[in-house]
Amino acid sequence: MRVTCGITPAHLYLSDIAMSDFRTFAHLSPPLRSESDRQAARAALADGTIDVLCSGHDPRGPEAKRLPFADSEPGMAGAETLLPLALGLVRDGLIALDRMVALLSHNPAQLLGLELGTLEVGAPADLIVIDQDAPWQVRADALAGKAANTPFDGLPVQGRAVRVMKGGAFL
């Protein structure tokens, strides 16, 4: 039986300790687990068991997150932090850069039966030009989305998209 597995950077970087003091920005779905589970997930990513890295982008507005933990909704803004956190996994030596690219593009496209996620003659020119060393700090109030709830607020990271090409045209 063919099985696939995807995971978010939040589940690779954070454990249930991030929910201490009932921080609702760390109230995610699936929930964060123990440190030993986090380490097992990192090992599964490294050995190829996990074949997709996804953003987990499921933002919630302040009215859904600024509540008591039990009443808050799970979710986070994950689209803008996906690239720098994935590059952090490369810098940590957990995965190679080419594997990161496959986890983010080729593998999901293949699983969905789409002829995307590769650099080949005749393939759609959907590209992201990145500066993998560009330093910045995640600031919830500076994220492009209106629901700026991220458990990574204040985290220094490296890596930014410099240019985006969709269908052969730069956006």
DSSP file (Angstrom, degrees, kcal/mol; ACC not computed):
  #  RESIDUE AA STRUCTURE BP1 BP2  ACC     N-H-->O    O-->H-N    N-H-->O    O-->H-N    TCO  KAPPA ALPHA  PHI   PSI    X-CA   Y-CA   Z-CA
    1    1 A M              0   0    0      0, 0.0     2,-0.4     0, 0.0     0, 0.0   0.000 360.0 360.0 360.0 130.1    0.0    0.0    0.0
    2    2 A R        -     0   0    0      2,-0.0     2,-0.4     0, 0.0     0, 0.0  -0.653 360.0-176.5 -79.8 128.6    1.4    3.4   -1.0
    3    3 A V        -     0   0    0     -2,-0.4     2,-0.3     2,-0.0     0, 0.0  -0.963   7.2-168.2-126.6 142.7    1.5    5.8    2.0
    4    4 A T        -     0   0    0     -2,-0.4     2,-0.4    46,-0.0    46,-0.1  -0.900   1.9-163.1-127.0 159.2    2.5    9.4    2.0
    5    5 A C        -     0   0    0     -2,-0.3    46,-1.9    44,-0.1    47,-1.4  -0.980   4.1-172.9-147.3 129.9    3.2   11.8    4.9
    6    6 A G  E     -a   52   0A   0     -2,-0.4     2,-0.3    45,-0.2    47,-0.2  -0.868   6.5-177.7-118.7 156.7    3.4   15.6    5.1
    7    7 A I  E     -a   53   0A   0     45,-1.7    47,-2.5    -2,-0.3    49,-0.1  -0.983  21.2-124.2-149.7 156.3    4.5   17.7    8.0
    8    8 A T    >>  -     0   0    0     -2,-0.3     4,-0.7    45,-0.2     3,-0.7  -0.695  26.6-118.3 -99.2 155.4    4.8   21.4    8.8
    9    9 A P  H >> S+     0   0    0      0, 0.0     4,-2.1     0, 0.0     3,-1.0   0.853 113.3  65.5 -57.7 -33.5    7.9   23.2   10.0
   10   10 A A  H 3> S+     0   0    0      1,-0.3     4,-2.4     2,-0.2    45,-0.0   0.892 101.1  48.4 -56.9 -39.3    6.0   24.0   13.2
   11   11 A H  H <4 S+     0   0    0     -3,-0.7    -1,-0.3     1,-0.2    30,-0.2   0.629 113.7  47.6 -77.9 -12.7    5.9   20.3   14.1
   12   12 A L  H << S+     0   0    0     -3,-1.0    -2,-0.2    -4,-0.7    -1,-0.2   0.697 122.5  32.2 -94.4 -24.7    9.6   19.9   13.4
   13   13 A Y  H  < S+     0   0    0     -4,-2.1     2,-0.3    -5,-0.1    -2,-0.2   0.710 115.5  53.0-103.2 -26.1   10.7   23.0   15.4
   14   14 A L     <  -     0   0    0     -4,-2.4    19,-0.4    -5,-0.3     2,-0.2  -0.841  55.1-169.6-119.1 148.9    8.2   23.1   18.2
   15   15 A S    >   -     0   0    0     -2,-0.3     3,-2.1    17,-0.1    19,-0.2  -0.622  53.1 -79.7-118.1-175.7    7.0   20.7   20.9
   16   16 A D  G >  S+     0   0    0     17,-2.9     3,-1.5     1,-0.3    18,-0.1   0.642 119.9  79.2 -63.3 -12.2    4.1   21.0   23.3
   17   17 A I  G >  S+     0   0    0     16,-0.3     3,-2.2     1,-0.3    -1,-0.3   0.821  80.0  68.5 -62.4 -29.8    6.3   23.2   25.4
   18   18 A A  G <  S+     0   0    0     -3,-2.1    -1,-0.3     1,-0.3     5,-0.2   0.682  92.1  60.8 -63.7 -16.6    5.5   26.0   23.0
   19   19 A M  G X  S+     0   0    0     -3,-1.5     3,-1.7    -4,-0.2    -1,-0.3   0.370  75.7 128.7 -91.4   5.1    2.0   25.9   24.5
   20   20 A S  G X  S+     0   0    0     -3,-2.2     3,-0.9     1,-0.3    -3,-0.0  -0.245  74.0  25.4 -58.1 152.6    3.2   26.7   28.0
   21   21 A D  G 3  S-     0   0    0      1,-0.2    -1,-0.3     2,-0.1     3,-0.2   0.683 130.5 -84.3  60.0  17.9    1.3   29.6   29.5
   22   22 A F  G <   -     0   0    0     -3,-1.7     2,-0.7     1,-0.2    -1,-0.2   0.897  60.9-168.6  54.8  47.5   -1.5   28.5   27.1
   23   23 A R    X   -     0   0    0     -3,-0.9     3,-1.5    -4,-0.3    -1,-0.2  -0.570   9.1-159.5 -68.5 110.3   -0.1   30.4   24.1
   24   24 A T  G >  S+     0   0    0     -2,-0.7     3,-1.7     1,-0.3    -1,-0.2   0.715  85.2  69.8 -70.8 -20.3   -2.9   30.2   21.6
   25   25 A F  G 3  S+     0   0    0      1,-0.3    -1,-0.3   125,-0.1   127,-0.1   0.692 100.4  50.5 -69.6 -14.7   -0.6   31.0   18.6
   26   26 A A  G <  S+     0   0    0     -3,-1.5     2,-1.1    -8,-0.2     6,-0.4   0.246  80.2 111.0-100.6   9.6    0.8   27.5   19.3
   27   27 A H    <   +     0   0    0     -3,-1.7    48,-2.2    48,-0.2     2,-0.2  -0.750  52.2 162.6 -84.2  99.7   -2.7   26.0   19.3
   28   28 A L        -     0   0    0     -2,-1.1     4,-0.1    46,-0.3    -2,-0.1  -0.655  39.6 -98.4-118.7 168.7   -2.4   24.0   16.0
   29   29 A S  S    S+     0   0    0     -2,-0.2    -2,-0.0     1,-0.2     3,-0.0  -0.961 116.9  31.2-133.5 116.8   -4.1   21.2   14.2
   30   30 A P  S    S-     0   0    0      0, 0.0    -1,-0.2     0, 0.0     3,-0.1   0.575 114.8-118.8 -66.8 158.5   -2.7   18.6   14.6
   31   31 A P        -     0   0    0      0, 0.0    -2,-0.1     0, 0.0    -4,-0.1  -0.247  27.8 -95.3 -67.8 155.5   -1.6   19.7   18.0
   32   32 A L        -     0   0    0     -6,-0.4   -17,-0.1   -17,-0.1     2,-0.1  -0.421  47.3-154.2 -64.9 146.5    2.1   20.0   18.9
   33   33 A R        -     0   0    0    -19,-0.4   -17,-2.9     1,-0.2   -16,-0.3  -0.392  27.0 -57.0-115.0-169.6    3.3   16.9   20.6
   34   34 A S     >  -     0   0    0    -19,-0.2     4,-2.3    -2,-0.1    -1,-0.2  -0.122  50.2-106.6 -68.2 165.4    6.1   15.9   23.0
   35   35 A E  H  > S+     0   0    0      1,-0.2     4,-2.4     2,-0.2     5,-0.2   0.869 121.8  54.3 -61.3 -37.4    9.8   16.6   22.5
   36   36 A S  H  > S+     0   0    0      2,-0.2     4,-2.0     1,-0.2    -1,-0.2   0.880 108.4  49.2 -66.8 -35.4   10.4   12.9   21.8
   37   37 A D  H  > S+     0   0    0      2,-0.2     4,-2.4     1,-0.2    -2,-0.2   0.902 109.9  51.8 -66.3 -41.0    7.7   13.0   19.1
   38   38 A R  H  X S+     0   0    0     -4,-2.3     4,-2.1     1,-0.2    -2,-0.2   0.921 110.4  48.0 -61.3 -43.8    9.3   16.1   17.6
   39   39 A Q  H  X S+     0   0    0     -4,-2.4     4,-2.1     1,-0.2    -1,-0.2   0.880 110.5  51.7 -64.8 -38.0   12.6   14.3   17.4
   40   40 A A  H  X S+     0   0    0     -4,-2.0     4,-2.3     2,-0.2    -1,-0.2   0.887 108.7  51.3 -65.2 -38.7   11.0   11.3   15.8
   41   41 A A  H  X S+     0   0    0     -4,-2.4     4,-2.0     2,-0.2    -2,-0.2   0.903 109.0  50.5 -65.0 -40.8    9.4   13.5   13.2
   42   42 A R  H  X S+     0   0    0     -4,-2.1     4,-2.3     2,-0.2    -2,-0.2   0.902 110.8  49.2 -63.5 -40.5   12.8   15.1   12.4
   43   43 A A  H  X S+     0   0    0     -4,-2.1     4,-2.3     1,-0.2     6,-0.2   0.896 109.6  52.0 -64.6 -39.7   14.3   11.6   12.1
   44   44 A A  H  <>S+     0   0    0     -4,-2.3     6,-1.8     2,-0.2     5,-1.2   0.847 109.8  49.2 -66.5 -33.9   11.4   10.6    9.7
   45   45 A L  H ><5S+     0   0    0     -4,-2.0     3,-0.9     4,-0.2    -2,-0.2   0.932 112.2  48.5 -67.1 -45.1   12.1   13.6    7.6
   46   46 A A  H 3<5S+     0   0    0     -4,-2.3    -2,-0.2     1,-0.2    -1,-0.2   0.863 112.6  46.8 -64.0 -37.4   15.8   12.8    7.4
   47   47 A D  T 3<5S-     0   0    0     -4,-2.3    -1,-0.2    -5,-0.1    -2,-0.2   0.471 116.7-108.0 -89.3   0.6   15.3    9.2    6.5
   48   48 A G  T < 5S+     0   0    0     -3,-0.9    -3,-0.2    -4,-0.5    -4,-0.1   0.434  86.2 119.3  93.5  -1.5   12.7    9.9    3.8
   49   49 A T  S   <S+     0   0    0     -5,-1.2     2,-0.5    -6,-0.2    -4,-0.2   0.914  72.1  59.5 -62.3 -41.6    9.6    8.6    5.6
   50   50 A I        +     0   0    0     -6,-1.8   -44,-0.2    -9,-0.2    -2,-0.1  -0.780  65.4 176.6 -87.8 127.3    8.1   12.0    5.4
   51   51 A D        +     0   0    0    -46,-1.9     2,-0.4    -2,-0.5   -45,-0.2   0.393  56.7  52.8-117.3   3.0    7.8   13.1    1.7
   52   52 A V  E     -a    6   0A   0    -47,-1.4   -45,-1.7    55,-0.1     2,-0.5  -0.997  55.6-160.4-140.7 135.3    6.0   16.5    1.8
   53   53 A L  E     -a    7   0A   0     50,-1.9     2,-0.3    -2,-0.4   -45,-0.2  -0.971  24.7-178.1-111.2 120.3    6.8   19.7    3.7
   54   54 A C        -     0   0    0    -47,-2.5    50,-0.0    -2,-0.5    -2,-0.0  -0.808  34.6-125.0-123.0 160.9    3.8   21.9    3.9
   55   55 A S        -     0   0    0     -2,-0.3   -45,-0.2   -47,-0.2     3,-0.2   0.802  25.6-143.3 -74.8 -29.4    3.1   25.3    5.3
   56   56 A G        +     0   0    0      1,-0.2     2,-0.7   -48,-0.1    20,-0.6   0.750  32.5 179.5  67.6  21.8    0.2   24.4    7.6
   57   57 A H  B     +b   76   0B   0     20,-0.1    -1,-0.2    21,-0.1    20,-0.2  -0.434  24.7 136.5 -65.8 105.3   -1.2   27.8    6.5
   58   58 A D        -     0   0    0     18,-3.2    19,-0.2    -2,-0.7    -1,-0.1  -0.510  35.4-168.4-147.3  66.4   -4.5   28.0    8.4
   59   59 A P        -     0   0    0      0, 0.0     2,-0.4     0, 0.0    17,-0.1  -0.232   5.7-161.4 -68.7 150.0   -4.6   31.5    9.7
   60   60 A R        -     0   0    0     87,-0.2    89,-0.2    15,-0.2    17,-0.1  -0.983  20.1-117.0-128.6 141.0   -7.2   32.7   12.3
   61   61 A G    >>  -     0   0    0     -2,-0.4     3,-1.7     1,-0.1     4,-1.2  -0.192  36.1 -97.4 -71.4 168.1   -8.1   36.2   13.0
   62   62 A P  H 3> S+     0   0    0      0, 0.0     4,-2.7     0, 0.0     3,-0.1   0.813 121.7  63.3 -57.9 -31.8   -7.5   37.8   16.4
   63   63 A E  H 34 S+     0   0    0      1,-0.2    -2,-0.0     2,-0.2    -3,-0.0   0.763 109.3  41.0 -65.8 -22.2  -11.2   37.1   17.4
   64   64 A A  H <4 S+     0   0    0     -3,-1.7     9,-2.2     8,-0.1    -1,-0.2   0.657 123.0  37.4 -96.2 -19.4  -10.4   33.4   17.2
   65   65 A K  H  < S+     0   0    0     -4,-1.2     2,-1.5     7,-0.2    -2,-0.2   0.732  98.7  71.7-106.0 -27.0   -7.0   33.4   18.8
   66   66 A R  S  < S+     0   0    0     -4,-2.7    -1,-0.2    -5,-0.2     3,-0.0  -0.376  83.1  95.4 -91.4  59.2   -7.2   35.9   21.6
   67   67 A L  S    S-     0   0    0     -2,-1.5     5,-0.1    -3,-0.2   -43,-0.1  -0.828  92.6 -65.9-132.5 168.7   -9.4   33.7   23.7
   68   68 A P    >>  -     0   0    0      0, 0.0     3,-1.6     0, 0.0     4,-1.4  -0.352  59.3-107.7 -55.0 146.2   -8.7   31.3   26.5
   69   69 A F  G >4 S+     0   0    0      1,-0.3     3,-0.7     2,-0.2    -2,-0.0   0.860 118.2  51.3 -48.5 -48.8   -6.7   28.4   25.1
   70   70 A A  G 34 S+     0   0    0      1,-0.2    -1,-0.3     3,-0.0   -48,-0.0   0.755 115.1  43.7 -63.9 -24.8   -9.6   25.9   25.2
   71   71 A D  G <4 S+     0   0    0     -3,-1.6    -1,-0.2     2,-0.1    -2,-0.2   0.592  94.7  97.9 -95.5 -13.2  -11.9   28.3   23.4
   72   72 A S  S << S-     0   0    0     -4,-1.4    -7,-0.2    -3,-0.7    -8,-0.1  -0.336  75.8-115.7 -76.0 158.1   -9.4   29.4   20.8
   73   73 A E        -     0   0    0     -9,-2.2   -46,-0.2    -2,-0.0     2,-0.1  -0.727  27.5-116.2 -92.8 142.3   -9.3   27.9   17.3
   74   74 A P        +     0   0    0      0, 0.0   -46,-0.3     0, 0.0     2,-0.2  -0.483  64.6  90.6 -73.5 148.4   -6.3   25.9   16.1
   75   75 A G        -     0   0    0    -48,-2.2     2,-0.3    -2,-0.1   -48,-0.2  -0.657  43.2-154.1 145.4 161.8   -4.4   27.3   13.2
   76   76 A M  B     -b   57   0B   0    -20,-0.6   -18,-3.2    -2,-0.2     2,-0.7  -0.985  32.3-101.8-156.2 158.8   -1.5   29.6   12.2
   77   77 A A        +     0   0    0     72,-3.2   -20,-0.1    -2,-0.3    -2,-0.0  -0.805  51.7 155.2 -81.5 118.9   -0.2   31.8    9.4
   78   78 A G     >  +     0   0    0     -2,-0.7     4,-1.0     2,-0.1     3,-0.3   0.527  42.1  86.4-126.3 -10.1    2.4   29.5    7.8
   79   79 A A  H  > S+     0   0    0      1,-0.2     4,-0.5     2,-0.2     3,-0.4   0.912  93.7  44.8 -64.3 -43.3    2.9   30.6    4.1
   80   80 A E  H  4 S+     0   0    0      1,-0.2    -1,-0.2     2,-0.1    -2,-0.1   0.697 116.2  46.0 -77.8 -18.0    5.5   33.3    4.8
   81   81 A T  H  > S+     0   0    0     -3,-0.3     4,-2.1     2,-0.1     5,-0.3   0.549  88.7  87.4 -99.1  -8.1    7.6   31.2    7.2
   82   82 A L  H  X S+     0   0    0     -4,-1.0     4,-2.4    -3,-0.4     5,-0.2   0.937  89.8  45.3 -57.9 -51.4    7.7   28.0    5.1
   83   83 A L  H  X S+     0   0    0     -4,-0.5     4,-2.7     1,-0.2     5,-0.2   0.953 115.2  43.5 -63.4 -53.0   10.7   28.9    3.0
   84   84 A P  H  > S+     0   0    0      0, 0.0     4,-1.5     0, 0.0    74,-0.3   0.880 116.3  48.3 -64.1 -34.3   13.0   30.2    5.8
   85   85 A L  H  X S+     0   0    0     -4,-2.1     4,-1.2     2,-0.2    -2,-0.2   0.887 111.7  49.8 -71.3 -37.1   12.1   27.4    8.2
   86   86 A A  H  X S+     0   0    0     -4,-2.4     4,-1.3    -5,-0.3     3,-0.4   0.912 109.6  51.3 -64.5 -41.8   12.7   24.8    5.5
   87   87 A L  H  X S+     0   0    0     -4,-2.7     4,-2.7     1,-0.2    -1,-0.2   0.831 103.3  60.1 -64.1 -30.6   16.1   26.4    4.7
   88   88 A G  H  X S+     0   0    0     -4,-1.5     4,-2.2     1,-0.2    -1,-0.2   0.860 100.4  54.5 -62.6 -35.6   16.8   26.1    8.4
   89   89 A L  H  <>S+     0   0    0     -4,-1.2     5,-2.0    -3,-0.4     6,-1.1   0.854 109.4  48.1 -65.9 -34.1   16.4   22.4    8.1
   90   90 A V  H ><5S+     0   0    0     -4,-1.3     3,-1.6     4,-0.2    -2,-0.2   0.937 111.6  48.5 -69.1 -47.8   19.0   22.4    5.4
   91   91 A R  H 3<5S+     0   0    0     -4,-2.7    -2,-0.2     1,-0.3    -1,-0.2   0.846 107.5  56.4 -61.9 -33.0   21.4   24.6    7.5
   92   92 A D  T 3<5S-     0   0    0     -4,-2.2    -1,-0.3    -5,-0.2    -2,-0.2   0.586 114.8-119.8 -72.9  -9.3   20.9   22.2   10.4
   93   93 A G  T < 5S+     0   0    0     -3,-1.6    -3,-0.2     2,-0.3    -2,-0.1   0.604  80.6 121.5  80.8  11.3   22.0   19.4    8.1
   94   94 A L  S   <S+     0   0    0     -5,-2.0     2,-0.3    -6,-0.2    -4,-0.2   0.886  81.8   5.9 -74.3 -39.0   18.7   17.5    8.5
   95   95 A I  S    S-     0   0    0     -6,-1.1    -2,-0.3   -48,-0.0    -1,-0.2  -0.941  79.0-110.5-138.8 160.7   18.0   17.5    4.7
   96   96 A A     >  -     0   0    0     -2,-0.3     4,-2.3    -3,-0.1     3,-0.2  -0.530  33.1-110.7 -87.4 160.1   19.9   18.6    1.6
   97   97 A L  H  > S+     0   0    0      1,-0.2     4,-2.3     2,-0.2     5,-0.2   0.894 118.1  52.0 -59.6 -42.8   18.8   21.6   -0.5
   98   98 A D  H  > S+     0   0    0      1,-0.2     4,-1.9     2,-0.2    -1,-0.2   0.865 109.7  50.2 -65.0 -33.4   17.7   19.4   -3.4
   99   99 A R  H  > S+     0   0    0      2,-0.2     4,-2.8     1,-0.2    -1,-0.2   0.894 107.5  53.9 -68.6 -39.8   15.6   17.3   -1.0
  100  100 A M  H  X S+     0   0    0     -4,-2.3     4,-1.8     1,-0.2    -2,-0.2   0.933 108.2  49.7 -58.3 -45.5   14.0   20.5    0.4
  101  101 A V  H  X>S+     0   0    0     -4,-2.3     4,-1.9     1,-0.2     5,-0.7   0.913 112.1  47.9 -60.8 -42.8   13.0   21.6   -3.1
  102  102 A A  I  <>S+     0   0    0     -4,-1.9     5,-2.6     1,-0.2    -1,-0.2   0.906 109.6  52.9 -64.2 -41.4   11.5   18.1   -3.8
  103  103 A L  I  <5S+     0   0    0     -4,-2.8   -50,-1.9     1,-0.2    -1,-0.2   0.829 116.9  39.0 -62.0 -32.2    9.6   18.2   -0.4
  104  104 A L  I  <5S+     0   0    0     -4,-1.8    -1,-0.2    -5,-0.2    -2,-0.2   0.709 136.0   2.4 -92.0 -23.0    8.1   21.6   -1.3
  105  105 A S  I  X5S+     0   0    0     -4,-1.9     4,-2.1    -5,-0.2     5,-0.2   0.672 123.2  42.5-130.3 -66.5    7.4   21.2   -5.0
  106  106 A H  I  ><S+     0   0    0     -5,-0.7     4,-2.8    11,-0.3     5,-0.2   0.933 113.6  49.1 -60.8 -50.8    8.0   18.0   -6.9
  107  107 A N  H  ><S+     0   0    0     -5,-2.6     4,-2.5     1,-0.2     5,-0.2   0.929 112.5  45.8 -60.8 -48.8    6.7   15.5   -4.3
  108  108 A P  H  > S+     0   0    0      0, 0.0     4,-1.6     0, 0.0    -1,-0.2   0.924 114.5  49.3 -60.8 -40.9    3.4   17.3   -3.7
  109  109 A A  H  <>S+     0   0    0     -4,-2.1     5,-3.0     1,-0.2     4,-0.4   0.928 111.9  48.4 -61.9 -44.4    2.8   17.8   -7.4
  110  110 A Q  H ><5S+     0   0    0     -4,-2.8     3,-1.3     1,-0.2    -1,-0.2   0.909 109.4  52.0 -62.9 -43.0    3.5   14.1   -8.1
  111  111 A L  H 3<5S+     0   0    0     -4,-2.5    -1,-0.2     1,-0.3    -2,-0.2   0.821 111.7  47.4 -63.4 -30.5    1.2   13.0   -5.3
  112  112 A L  T 3<5S-     0   0    0     -4,-1.6    -1,-0.3    -5,-0.2    -2,-0.2   0.424 116.3-114.9 -90.4   0.6   -1.6   15.1   -6.8
  113  113 A G  T < 5 +     0   0    0     -3,-1.3     2,-0.4    -4,-0.4    -3,-0.2   0.792  67.0 144.2  72.6  28.1   -0.9   13.8  -10.3
  114  114 A L      < -     0   0    0     -5,-3.0     2,-1.6    -6,-0.2    -1,-0.2  -0.798  55.8-133.5-101.9 141.9    0.1   17.2  -11.6
  115  115 A E  S    S+     0   0    0     -2,-0.4     2,-0.2     2,-0.0     3,-0.1  -0.484  75.1  98.6 -90.0  65.5    2.9   17.7  -14.2
  116  116 A L        +     0   0    0     -2,-1.6     3,-0.1   -10,-0.2    -6,-0.1  -0.782  39.2  67.7-136.8 176.0    4.5   20.4  -12.1
  117  117 A G  S    S+     0   0    0      1,-0.3   -11,-0.3    -2,-0.2     2,-0.3   0.680  81.1  96.2  83.1  17.8    7.3   20.9   -9.7
  118  118 A T  S    S-     0   0    0      6,-0.2     2,-0.8   -13,-0.1    -1,-0.3  -0.939  70.2-128.8-135.1 159.3   10.2   20.3  -12.1
  119  119 A L        +     0   0    0     -2,-0.3     2,-0.3    -3,-0.1     6,-0.1  -0.853  56.8 135.8-105.9  93.2   12.6   22.3  -14.2
  120  120 A E    >   -     0   0    0     -2,-0.8     3,-2.1     4,-0.1     2,-0.1  -0.963  63.6 -87.8-138.3 153.2   12.2   20.7  -17.6
  121  121 A V  T 3  S+     0   0    0     -2,-0.3    -2,-0.0     1,-0.3     0, 0.0  -0.414 117.0  16.5 -59.3 130.0   11.9   21.9  -21.2
  122  122 A G  T 3  S+     0   0    0      1,-0.3    -1,-0.3    -2,-0.1     3,-0.1   0.254  96.4 124.0  88.6 -12.4    8.2   22.4  -21.9
  123  123 A A  S <  S-     0   0    0     -3,-2.1    -1,-0.3     1,-0.1    -7,-0.1  -0.476  77.2 -85.5 -77.2 152.8    7.2   22.4  -18.2
  124  124 A P        -     0   0    0      0, 0.0     2,-1.8     0, 0.0    -6,-0.2  -0.317  39.2-124.0 -57.3 137.0    5.3   25.4  -16.8
  125  125 A A        +     0   0    0     -3,-0.1    43,-2.6    -6,-0.1     2,-0.7  -0.555  54.1 148.1 -87.4  75.5    7.7   28.2  -15.8
  126  126 A D        +     0   0    0     -2,-1.8     2,-0.3    40,-0.2    40,-0.2  -0.938  23.6 155.9-108.5 107.0    6.5   28.6  -12.2
  127  127 A L  E     -C  165   0C   0     38,-1.8    38,-3.1    -2,-0.7     2,-0.4  -0.901  37.3-151.5-133.9 156.7    9.6   29.5  -10.2
  128  128 A I  E     -C  164   0C   0     -2,-0.3     2,-0.5    36,-0.2    36,-0.2  -0.986  14.2-151.0-127.6 122.1   10.7   31.3   -7.1
  129  129 A V  E     -C  163   0C   0     34,-2.6    33,-3.9    -2,-0.4    34,-1.5  -0.811  25.9-168.6 -88.9 125.8   14.1   33.0   -7.0
  130  130 A I  E     -C  161   0C   0     -2,-0.5     2,-0.6    31,-0.3    31,-0.2  -0.841  32.0-147.6-120.1 153.8   15.4   32.9   -3.5
  131  131 A D  E >   -C  160   0C   0     29,-2.6    29,-1.6    -2,-0.3     3,-1.2  -0.929  20.2-169.4-110.2  99.6   18.2   34.5   -1.5
  132  132 A Q  E 3  S+     0   0C   0     -2,-0.6    -1,-0.1     1,-0.3    29,-0.1   0.616  81.7  47.7 -72.0 -10.6   18.8   31.6    1.0
  133  133 A D  E 3  S+     0   0C   0     25,-0.1    -1,-0.3    27,-0.1    24,-0.0   0.449  75.1 125.0-107.1  -1.4   21.1   33.8    3.2
  134  134 A A  E <   -     0   0C   0     -3,-1.2    25,-2.7    26,-0.1     2,-0.2  -0.429  54.3-142.4 -63.7 115.9   18.9   36.9    3.5
  135  135 A P  E     +C  158   0C   0      0, 0.0     2,-0.3     0, 0.0    23,-0.2  -0.565  34.2 146.2 -82.0 143.6   18.4   37.5    7.3
  136  136 A W  E     -C  157   0C   0     21,-2.4    21,-3.3    -2,-0.2     2,-0.5  -0.966  40.5-117.5-160.6 171.0   15.2   38.7    8.7
  137  137 A Q  E     -C  156   0C   0     -2,-0.3     2,-0.4    19,-0.3    18,-0.1  -0.967  27.8-119.1-120.2 131.2   13.0   38.4   11.7
  138  138 A V        +     0   0    0     17,-2.8    16,-3.7    -2,-0.5     2,-0.5  -0.537  35.5 179.8 -66.9 123.1    9.5   37.0   11.8
  139  139 A R    >>  -     0   0    0     -2,-0.4     3,-2.3    14,-0.2     4,-0.6  -0.963  23.4-152.1-129.4 113.8    7.2   39.7   13.0
  140  140 A A  G >4 S+     0   0    0     -2,-0.5     3,-1.1     1,-0.3    -1,-0.1   0.864  97.8  54.7 -52.7 -40.3    3.6   38.8   13.2
  141  141 A D  G 34 S+     0   0    0      1,-0.2    -1,-0.3    -3,-0.1     8,-0.0   0.586 107.8  50.8 -74.2  -7.7    2.5   42.4   12.6
  142  142 A A  G <4 S+     0   0    0     -3,-2.3    -1,-0.2     6,-0.1    -2,-0.2   0.415  80.9 116.1-107.3  -1.1    4.6   42.6    9.4
  143  143 A L  S << S-     0   0    0     -3,-1.1     5,-0.1    -4,-0.6    -3,-0.0  -0.379  71.9-124.9 -67.6 149.0    3.2   39.4    7.7
  144  144 A A  S    S+     0   0    0      3,-0.1    -1,-0.1    -2,-0.1     4,-0.1   0.846  87.8  80.0 -65.6 -35.3    1.3   40.1    4.5
  145  145 A G  S    S-     0   0    0      2,-0.1    -2,-0.1     1,-0.1     3,-0.1  -0.339  80.8-130.6 -74.0 156.3   -1.8   38.3    5.7
  146  146 A K  S    S+     0   0    0      1,-0.2     2,-1.4    -2,-0.0    -1,-0.1   0.806  98.8  68.6 -76.1 -29.6   -4.3   40.0    8.0
  147  147 A A        -     0   0    0    -86,-0.1     2,-1.7     1,-0.1    -1,-0.2  -0.681  68.5-179.5 -91.0  85.4   -4.4   37.1   10.4
  148  148 A A        +     0   0    0     -2,-1.4     2,-0.8   -89,-0.1    -1,-0.1  -0.319  25.0 139.2 -88.2  54.4   -0.9   37.4   11.8
  149  149 A N        +     0   0    0     -2,-1.7   -72,-3.2   -89,-0.2   -89,-0.1  -0.869  17.9 149.3-104.0 110.2   -0.9   34.6   14.2
  150  150 A T    >   -     0   0    0     -2,-0.8     3,-1.1   -74,-0.2   -10,-0.1  -1.000  47.1-143.8-138.0 137.7    2.4   32.6   14.1
  151  151 A P  T 3  S+     0   0    0      0, 0.0  -125,-0.1     0, 0.0    -1,-0.1   0.538 100.6  66.6 -73.8  -3.3    4.1   30.7   16.9
  152  152 A F  T >   +     0   0    0   -127,-0.1     3,-2.5     3,-0.1   -14,-0.2   0.230  66.2 145.0-101.4  13.3    7.4   32.0   15.3
  153  153 A D  T <  S+     0   0    0     -3,-1.1   -14,-0.2     1,-0.3   -15,-0.0  -0.307  74.4  14.4 -55.3 126.4    6.9   35.7   16.1
  154  154 A G  T 3  S+     0   0    0    -16,-3.7    -1,-0.3     1,-0.3   -15,-0.1   0.314  90.8 138.7  91.6  -7.5   10.3   37.2   16.9
  155  155 A L    <   -     0   0    0     -3,-2.5   -17,-2.8   -17,-0.1     2,-0.4  -0.549  51.8-132.2 -74.8 127.5   12.3   34.4   15.5
  156  156 A P  E     +C  137   0C   0      0, 0.0     2,-0.3     0, 0.0   -19,-0.3  -0.670  38.3 169.2 -76.4 133.5   15.4   35.4   13.5
  157  157 A V  E     -C  136   0C   0    -21,-3.3   -21,-2.4    -2,-0.4     2,-0.4  -0.818  27.7-134.1-135.9 172.8   15.5   33.4   10.2
  158  158 A Q  E     +C  135   0C   0    -74,-0.3   -71,-0.2    -2,-0.3   -70,-0.1  -0.998  59.0  60.2-133.5 139.3   17.3   33.3    6.9
  159  159 A G  E     -     0   0C   0    -25,-2.7     2,-0.3    -2,-0.4   -27,-0.2   0.296  44.7-174.3 114.7 122.6   15.9   33.0    3.4
  160  160 A R  E     -C  131   0C   0    -29,-1.6   -29,-2.6   -77,-0.1     2,-0.4  -0.990  31.9-111.5-141.2 148.3   13.5   35.1    1.3
  161  161 A A  E     -C  130   0C   0     -2,-0.3   -31,-0.3   -31,-0.2     3,-0.1  -0.693  30.8-178.3 -74.7 129.4   11.8   34.9   -2.0
  162  162 A V  E     +     0   0C   0    -33,-3.9     2,-0.3    -2,-0.4   -32,-0.2   0.820  66.1   6.5 -98.2 -42.1   13.3   37.6   -4.2
  163  163 A R  E     -C  129   0C   0    -34,-1.5   -34,-2.6     2,-0.0     2,-0.4  -0.985  61.9-152.4-142.2 149.6   11.2   37.1   -7.4
  164  164 A V  E     -C  128   0C   0     -2,-0.3     7,-3.0   -36,-0.2     2,-0.5  -0.992   7.3-166.8-125.5 131.1    8.2   34.9   -8.3
  165  165 A M  E     -CD 127 170C   0    -38,-3.1   -38,-1.8    -2,-0.4     2,-0.5  -0.979   5.7-177.5-118.4 127.7    7.5   33.7  -11.8
  166  166 A K  E >  S- D   0 169C   0      3,-2.7     3,-1.4    -2,-0.5   -40,-0.2  -0.988  73.7  -9.8-125.9 122.2    4.1   32.2  -12.6
  167  167 A G  T 3  S-     0   0    0     -2,-0.5   -41,-0.2     1,-0.3    -1,-0.1   0.802 130.6 -54.0  62.1  29.8    3.4   30.8  -16.1
  168  168 A G  T 3  S+     0   0    0    -43,-2.6     2,-0.4     1,-0.2    -1,-0.3   0.462 118.6 102.7  86.3   1.5    6.6   32.3  -17.4
  169  169 A A  E <  S-D  166   0C   0     -3,-1.4    -3,-2.7   -44,-0.2     2,-0.2  -0.958  71.9-121.8-121.0 136.6    5.9   35.9  -16.2
  170  170 A F  E      D  165   0C   0     -2,-0.4    -5,-0.3    -5,-0.3    -7,-0.0  -0.533 360.0 360.0 -72.5 137.5    7.4   37.6  -13.2
  171  171 A L              0   0    0     -7,-3.0    -1,-0.1    -2,-0.2    -6,-0.1   0.416 360.0 360.0 -91.1 360.0    4.8   38.8  -10.7
